[in-house]
Amino acid sequence: VRSDTVQSNVVLRVGNDDPTQIYLNGRLIFQLVEGHHDFSPDIDAIAGLTLQSGTNVILLKSFNTGGAWRCALRLTDADGGELKGVREVSIR
C-alpha cells in the first residue's frame, strides 16, 4: 500500500473465517487464534495504525482449517470512511 503522507488513526478492517496473523511493516498487528464460524467482511477492526509515507507492507498469514478460503481487508479512516491519499495497492 502506498500512502502520499504519514497517516495516523488508520483502521484495517478484516473479514476472515480462519486463524490469521496480520503484519504491518514487519510488526504483528493482529492475531486470530481460532477462526470465526462464518465469513463476514469487517468482522474485526484493528484501530490506531499508522501508515508511513511511501510503501507500507501488509502481510496476511491465514491458516485454512476447512471449507473455502475467504479473506477481505480494507483500510479506512477512524470513522470507517475512505482513506485519502492511498494511491496504489499491489497484491503479490
C-alpha positions, 0 to 999 in steps of 0.5 A: 500500500502506498500512502502520499503522507504519514497517516495516523488513526488508520483502521484495517478492517478484516473479514476472515473465517480462519486463524490469521496473523496480520503484519504491518511493516514487519510488526504483528498487528493482529492475531486470530487464534481460532477462526470465526464460524462464518465469513463476514467482511469487517468482522474485526477492526484493528484501530490506531495504525499508522501508515508511513509515507511511501510503501507500507507492507501488509502481510496476511498469514491465514491458516485454512482449517476447512471449507473455502478460503475467504479473506477481505481487508480494507483500510479506512479512516477512524470513522470507517470512511475512505482513506485519502491519499492511498494511491496504489495497492499491489497484491503479490 
